[in-house]
Amino acid sequence: MPDFQSKELLGCRLEVRLGALIEQTDLDAVVVPTNKQLSLGWGSHIAEAVLQQGGQDIEQEALEAVKIQYPRGCPLGGAVLTGAGKLPFKHLIHAAVLDKFNMNPLIFLKLRQRTSDSTLIEAVCSSLSRADDSNIRSLGFSLLGTDVGGMKKQKCAHILIRTCEDYISQTHTKLNLIAFVAPKAEDAEILEQTLHQE
């Protein structure tokens, strides 16, 4: 497994990891890309894995939590905090990067980006804020919105990392580690190159 260089920013370490997001067991929480309806069985491979390995109770908890955190329903770019079920984390943060009913046949994925730039920025900020509100110290992100969302990975990496850097610079975050996790080496390399761009 290749080693990827990390970066320090105001006391928070930013690092790239190769592997499955839900196998990063040293992290307090991970951000699960999902739809604004919070249906874990639809929208991303990570959400489906969370449902399969973490249990149905996670989805039910998310549907209950959204009533408190977003009484009018979770908006695109929103983030909902839950427990982790059978997964070895303190929490999960469900980031709404898709609308389940915004249909996009798979054949058109290369023609249409369903997760907008502004939605991704808002989802990352909402997730970081939820983490701080819950005293989470270490958090994992994947390339949100690049699967069914249709966003190009290079663009996602840029938005994801720059938004995290801006958040750290503009807040008194309690986070001391943010991990950007990719299951493929080529995607991890995109993240690392973006992390070290000036």
C-alpha positions as CSV (number, residue, x, y, z in Angstrom):
1,M,0.0,0.0,0.0
2,P,1.6,3.3,-1.0
3,D,2.2,6.0,1.6
4,F,0.5,9.4,1.0
5,Q,1.8,12.6,2.5
6,S,-0.3,14.5,5.0
7,K,-0.5,18.2,5.6
8,E,-0.9,20.3,8.8
9,L,-3.2,23.3,8.9
10,L,-3.7,25.2,12.2
11,G,-3.4,22.1,14.3
12,C,-5.5,19.8,12.1
13,R,-3.9,17.1,10.0
14,L,-5.2,16.5,6.5
15,E,-4.3,13.2,5.1
16,V,-5.1,10.9,2.1
17,R,-5.8,7.2,2.7
18,L,-6.3,4.3,0.3
19,G,-9.0,1.9,1.4
20,A,-12.7,1.6,2.2
21,L,-14.2,4.5,4.1
22,I,-16.1,2.3,6.6
23,E,-13.0,0.4,7.4
24,Q,-11.1,3.4,8.8
25,T,-11.8,2.2,12.3
26,D,-9.4,4.7,14.0
27,L,-11.7,7.6,13.1
28,D,-14.4,9.0,15.4
29,A,-16.9,9.4,12.5
30,V,-17.2,9.2,8.7
31,V,-19.3,11.2,6.3
32,V,-21.8,9.0,4.4
33,P,-22.9,10.4,1.0
34,T,-26.6,10.0,0.7
35,N,-29.8,11.4,-0.8
36,K,-31.8,14.1,1.0
37,Q,-34.5,11.5,1.6
38,L,-31.9,9.6,3.7
39,S,-32.6,6.3,2.0
40,L,-29.3,4.4,2.6
41,G,-30.1,1.7,0.1
42,W,-30.1,4.2,-2.8
43,G,-27.5,6.8,-3.9
44,S,-24.0,5.6,-3.2
45,H,-22.1,2.4,-2.7
46,I,-20.9,3.7,0.7
47,A,-24.5,4.3,1.9
48,E,-25.4,0.8,0.8
49,A,-22.4,-0.7,2.6
50,V,-23.4,1.2,5.8
51,L,-26.9,-0.2,5.6
52,Q,-25.6,-3.7,5.0
53,Q,-22.9,-3.8,7.6
54,G,-24.2,-1.2,10.1
55,G,-27.8,-2.3,10.2
56,Q,-31.3,-1.0,9.3
57,D,-31.5,0.9,12.6
58,I,-29.1,3.5,11.2
59,E,-31.5,4.5,8.5
60,Q,-34.4,4.6,11.0
61,E,-32.3,6.8,13.4
62,A,-31.5,9.1,10.5
63,L,-35.2,9.5,9.6
64,E,-35.9,10.3,13.2
65,A,-33.0,12.7,13.6
66,V,-33.9,14.7,10.6
67,K,-37.2,15.7,12.2
68,I,-35.1,17.4,14.9
69,Q,-32.2,18.7,12.9
70,Y,-34.3,19.8,9.9
71,P,-38.0,20.0,10.8
72,R,-38.9,20.9,7.2
73,G,-36.9,18.0,5.8
74,C,-33.3,17.6,4.9
75,P,-32.2,20.0,2.2
76,L,-29.6,19.3,-0.5
77,G,-26.3,20.1,1.2
78,G,-27.6,19.2,4.7
79,A,-26.0,16.8,7.1
80,V,-27.6,14.6,9.7
81,L,-25.8,13.0,12.7
82,T,-26.6,9.5,13.9
83,G,-25.0,6.7,15.8
84,A,-23.0,4.1,13.9
85,G,-25.1,0.9,14.5
86,K,-22.8,-2.1,14.2
87,L,-20.0,-0.1,12.7
88,P,-16.9,0.8,14.9
89,F,-17.5,4.6,14.9
90,K,-18.9,7.0,17.5
91,H,-21.1,8.6,14.9
92,L,-22.0,8.8,11.2
93,I,-22.7,12.0,9.4
94,H,-25.1,11.6,6.5
95,A,-24.4,14.3,3.8
96,A,-27.3,14.9,1.4
97,V,-25.6,15.3,-2.0
98,L,-28.4,13.9,-4.1
99,D,-32.2,14.0,-4.5
100,K,-33.5,10.5,-4.9
101,F,-36.3,11.7,-7.2
102,N,-34.0,13.7,-9.5
103,M,-33.9,10.9,-12.0
104,N,-30.7,10.3,-14.0
105,P,-30.5,7.1,-15.9
106,L,-27.0,5.6,-15.6
107,I,-26.5,5.8,-19.3
108,F,-26.5,9.7,-18.9
109,L,-24.0,9.9,-16.0
110,K,-21.3,11.2,-18.3
111,L,-23.6,13.9,-19.7
112,R,-25.1,15.3,-16.5
113,Q,-23.7,16.2,-13.1
114,R,-26.4,15.7,-10.5
115,T,-24.5,16.9,-7.5
116,S,-23.9,20.6,-8.0
117,D,-20.7,22.4,-6.9
118,S,-22.8,24.5,-4.4
119,T,-24.5,21.3,-3.0
120,L,-21.1,19.7,-2.4
121,I,-19.7,22.8,-0.7
122,E,-22.7,23.1,1.6
123,A,-22.7,19.3,2.4
124,V,-19.0,19.5,3.4
125,C,-19.5,22.6,5.6
126,S,-22.6,21.1,7.2
127,S,-20.7,17.8,7.9
128,L,-17.8,19.7,9.5
129,S,-20.2,21.8,11.6
130,R,-22.0,18.7,12.8
131,A,-18.7,17.1,13.7
132,D,-17.7,20.1,15.8
133,D,-21.1,20.3,17.5
134,S,-20.6,16.7,18.6
135,N,-17.0,17.0,19.7
136,I,-15.7,14.7,17.0
137,R,-12.0,14.9,16.7
138,S,-11.3,12.8,13.6
139,L,-13.5,12.6,10.5
140,G,-13.4,10.7,7.2
141,F,-14.6,11.9,3.8
142,S,-14.9,10.0,0.5
143,L,-15.2,11.7,-3.0
144,L,-18.8,12.7,-2.3
145,G,-21.1,13.0,-5.4
146,T,-18.8,11.3,-7.9
147,D,-20.7,8.1,-8.1
148,V,-24.4,8.5,-9.0
149,G,-23.9,12.2,-8.5
150,G,-21.8,12.4,-11.7
151,M,-19.2,14.9,-10.5
152,K,-15.7,14.6,-12.0
153,K,-13.3,13.3,-9.4
154,Q,-10.7,16.1,-9.9
155,K,-13.4,18.7,-9.4
156,C,-14.8,16.9,-6.3
157,A,-11.3,16.6,-4.8
158,H,-10.6,20.3,-5.3
159,I,-14.0,21.4,-3.8
160,L,-13.8,18.9,-0.9
161,I,-10.2,19.8,0.1
162,R,-10.4,23.5,-0.4
163,T,-13.7,23.7,1.5
164,C,-12.2,21.8,4.4
165,E,-9.2,24.1,4.4
166,D,-11.4,27.2,4.4
167,Y,-13.5,25.8,7.3
168,I,-10.4,25.1,9.3
169,S,-9.0,28.6,8.6
170,Q,-12.3,30.4,9.4
171,T,-13.4,28.5,12.5
172,H,-12.1,27.3,15.8
173,T,-12.6,23.6,14.8
174,K,-12.1,20.9,17.4
175,L,-11.1,18.5,14.6
176,N,-7.5,17.4,14.7
177,L,-7.7,14.9,11.8
178,I,-9.6,14.9,8.5
179,A,-8.9,11.9,6.3
180,F,-9.8,11.8,2.6
181,V,-10.4,8.2,1.7
182,A,-10.5,6.5,-1.7
183,P,-10.8,2.8,-2.6
184,K,-8.6,3.1,-5.7
185,A,-5.0,4.1,-5.9
186,E,-5.6,6.5,-8.9
187,D,-8.3,8.3,-6.9
188,A,-6.1,8.6,-3.8
189,E,-3.4,10.1,-6.1
190,I,-5.9,12.7,-7.3
191,L,-6.7,13.6,-3.7
192,E,-3.0,13.8,-2.8
193,Q,-2.1,16.0,-5.8
194,T,-5.0,18.3,-4.9
195,L,-4.0,18.4,-1.2
196,H,-0.5,19.7,-2.1
197,Q,-1.5,22.1,-4.7
198,E,-0.9,25.8,-3.8
